[in-house]
Amino acid sequence: MTKYEECKPAELDAIIEECPFAIIPWGAHEWHGPHNACGLDTIKAYHMALDLCAQVGGVVLPPVYCSYQTMKPWRGFRHTLEFRRETVFWLALQYLEQLYDEGFRVMLILMGHYGGKHVETIQEAVQRFNDCHSQSRAVAWQDYLPAGWVEVKGGDHAGKNETSLLMHYRPDLVDLARLPEGEEVNVDIHGVGGEDPRQASAEHGKMLAELFVEQAAPKIREMLDEVLRMREVARRKV
């Protein structure tokens, strides 16, 4: 498990040579019900990235709190920071270009925020990058996507799944007692979508976290094998 900001130059050189893989956890400061910390999206994505890195190698960048299409313009929920589409697009693209310039060849933007237009924006940046760099591979995944490959639904907004993930990683940031008693919670009033978060548990979060790594790791290894082969062929031609 390696955090980019904690690496010395020689350590980064070794990682780039042996396993040139970098993860950018990407989320938001956003209302996630009265019961969750407003950094939920990014916190869970960051810890999931660290888990994946521990399995396949590489580095995890510091988490990025910069999201578009949040709860603020949608329903006016406070304690939410909304950024322009162009800001998200260019920041994502520049991250990828800078990592490529350093020698990384497989990059994953792991999205903890699921706003549809936000996801499309980051995926557009990834496509722009891939169109320009045939010797590398970049992908942008919502953090629930790998579970979906085996038909397990992991995405919601402050519901059972996201709340469970935060309970698994940071139980100190969840307080279910802040949810209203004796009434259903919903998106419009409480900013909660999906299954009732009162059904959340650290055990359910642990299952989702482990499933993410189980499904994502082989995909990353395939991409790494591919780019390392291409790099070796290129070196032989020099």
C-alpha positions in Angstrom: 0.0 0.0 0.0 1.8 3.1 -1.2 0.7 6.7 -1.0 2.2 8.9 -3.7 2.8 11.9 -1.4 4.8 9.7 1.1 7.2 8.2 -1.5 10.7 9.3 -1.9 12.0 9.8 -5.4 13.9 6.5 -5.6 10.8 4.7 -4.4 8.7 6.2 -7.1 11.3 5.3 -9.7 11.1 1.7 -8.6 7.3 1.6 -8.7 7.2 3.2 -12.2 9.7 0.5 -13.4 8.0 -2.5 -11.8 4.3 -1.5 -11.6 3.5 1.8 -13.3 0.0 2.0 -12.0 -1.6 5.0 -10.3 -5.1 5.5 -8.8 -6.7 8.9 -8.4 -9.6 8.7 -5.9 -12.2 11.3 -7.0 -15.2 12.5 -5.0 -16.9 15.5 -3.6 -17.8 17.6 -0.6 -21.5 16.9 -0.6 -24.5 16.4 1.6 -25.0 12.7 2.3 -27.9 12.7 4.6 -27.9 14.0 8.2 -26.1 10.8 9.3 -22.9 10.8 7.2 -19.8 13.0 6.9 -20.0 15.3 3.8 -16.8 13.8 2.5 -18.3 10.3 2.2 -17.8 9.9 -1.6 -14.1 10.7 -1.5 -13.3 9.0 1.8 -14.7 5.6 0.7 -13.1 5.9 -2.8 -9.7 6.7 -1.2 -9.8 3.7 1.1 -11.0 1.4 -1.7 -8.1 2.6 -3.8 -5.7 1.8 -1.0 -7.1 -1.7 -0.7 -6.7 -2.2 -4.5 -3.2 -0.8 -4.5 -2.3 -3.2 -1.7 -3.2 -6.1 -4.0 -1.8 -5.1 -7.3 0.9 -2.5 -6.5 1.4 1.0 -7.8 0.5 4.2 -6.0 -2.6 6.1 -4.7 -2.7 9.8 -5.3 -4.2 12.1 -2.6 -8.0 12.2 -3.0 -9.5 14.9 -5.2 -12.6 16.8 -3.9 -13.9 18.4 -7.1 -17.3 17.3 -8.4 -19.9 18.5 -10.9 -23.7 17.8 -10.7 -24.0 17.5 -7.0 -26.9 17.8 -4.6 -26.5 21.6 -4.4 -27.9 22.6 -7.8 -30.3 19.6 -7.9 -32.1 20.3 -4.6 -30.2 23.0 -2.9 -28.6 20.9 -0.2 -26.1 22.8 1.8 -22.5 21.9 2.8 -21.9 20.9 -0.8 -19.3 22.3 -3.2 -20.3 22.4 -6.9 -17.6 22.9 -9.5 -17.9 23.7 -13.2 -17.8 21.0 -15.8 -14.8 22.5 -17.4 -12.9 22.5 -14.1 -13.5 18.8 -13.6 -12.7 17.9 -17.2 -9.4 19.8 -17.4 -8.3 18.8 -13.9 -8.8 15.1 -14.7 -7.0 15.4 -18.1 -4.1 17.2 -16.5 -3.8 14.6 -13.8 -3.6 11.9 -16.4 -1.1 13.8 -18.5 1.2 14.6 -15.6 1.2 10.9 -14.4 2.0 9.8 -18.0 4.8 12.3 -18.1 6.2 10.7 -14.9 6.2 7.3 -16.5 2.9 5.8 -15.2 1.2 3.7 -17.9 -2.0 2.5 -16.2 -4.2 5.0 -14.5 -7.5 4.6 -12.8 -9.8 7.5 -11.8 -11.9 5.9 -9.1 -15.1 7.9 -8.8 -16.9 8.0 -5.5 -19.4 10.6 -6.7 -21.9 9.3 -9.2 -23.6 12.3 -10.7 -24.3 11.2 -14.3 -22.9 14.4 -15.9 -19.9 14.3 -13.6 -19.2 10.7 -14.6 -19.6 11.5 -18.3 -17.2 14.5 -17.9 -14.4 12.4 -16.4 -14.9 9.7 -18.9 -14.6 12.2 -21.7 -11.3 13.4 -20.2 -10.1 9.8 -20.1 -11.1 9.2 -23.7 -9.3 12.4 -24.8 -6.2 11.1 -23.0 -6.4 7.6 -24.5 -6.8 9.0 -28.0 -3.5 10.7 -27.6 -1.5 7.9 -25.9 -1.6 4.4 -27.4 1.1 3.0 -25.1 -0.9 3.5 -21.9 -4.3 2.6 -20.5 -6.6 4.9 -18.5 -10.0 4.1 -17.1 -12.6 5.9 -15.0 -14.8 3.6 -12.8 -17.5 4.4 -10.3 -16.4 2.6 -7.2 -19.5 0.4 -7.4 -18.9 -0.7 -11.0 -16.7 -3.8 -10.4 -19.4 -5.3 -8.1 -21.8 -4.8 -10.9 -19.7 -7.2 -13.1 -21.0 -10.0 -10.9 -24.5 -8.4 -10.6 -24.1 -7.0 -7.1 -25.7 -3.5 -6.8 -23.4 -1.3 -4.8 -24.3 2.3 -5.8 -26.7 4.6 -4.0 -26.6 8.0 -2.4 -26.2 7.9 1.4 -28.3 4.7 1.5 -27.5 1.3 2.8 -24.5 0.7 0.5 -22.6 4.0 0.8 -23.3 4.3 4.5 -22.1 0.7 5.0 -18.8 1.5 3.3 -18.2 4.5 5.5 -19.1 2.4 8.5 -16.5 -0.2 7.4 -13.7 2.3 6.8 -14.6 5.2 9.2 -17.3 4.3 11.7 -16.6 7.4 13.6 -18.0 9.4 10.7 -21.5 7.8 10.7 -24.3 8.5 13.2 -27.5 6.6 12.3 -29.2 8.2 15.3 -29.4 11.5 13.3 -31.9 9.9 10.9 -35.6 10.7 11.7 -37.5 8.2 13.8 -40.7 6.6 12.6 -40.6 7.9 9.0 -39.2 6.9 5.7 -36.1 8.7 4.4 -36.0 10.0 0.8 -33.9 12.0 -1.7 -36.0 15.1 -1.8 -36.3 15.8 2.0 -33.3 13.9 3.5 -30.9 13.6 0.5 -30.9 9.9 0.8 -31.4 7.6 -2.2 -31.4 3.8 -2.3 -32.2 1.3 0.4 -32.8 2.6 3.9 -29.4 3.5 5.5 -30.8 2.2 8.9 -30.1 -1.2 7.4 -26.4 -0.4 6.9 -23.7 -2.3 8.7 -19.9 -2.4 8.7 -20.2 -6.1 7.7 -22.1 -5.1 4.5 -19.5 -2.4 3.8 -16.7 -4.9 4.2 -18.3 -7.3 1.8 -18.7 -4.5 -0.8 -15.1 -3.4 -0.3 -13.7 -6.9 -0.7 -15.8 -7.5 -3.7 -14.5 -4.4 -5.3 -10.9 -5.5 -5.0 -11.7 -9.1 -6.0 -13.2 -7.9 -9.3 -11.0 -4.9 -10.1 -7.6 -6.4 -9.4 -7.6 -8.9 -12.4 -8.7 -6.1 -14.8 -5.8 -3.9 -13.6 -3.3 -6.7 -13.9 -4.4 -7.4 -17.5 -3.8 -3.7 -18.4 -0.5 -3.7 -16.6 0.7 -6.9 -18.4 -0.3 -5.3 -21.7 1.5 -2.0 -21.2 4.6 -3.7 -19.8 4.8 -5.9 -22.9 4.5 -2.8 -25.1 7.2 -1.0 -23.1 9.5 -4.0 -23.5 9.0 -4.1 -27.2 9.7 -0.4 -27.5 12.9 -0.7 -25.5 14.2 -3.5 -27.7 13.8 -1.2 -30.8 16.0 1.5 -29.3 
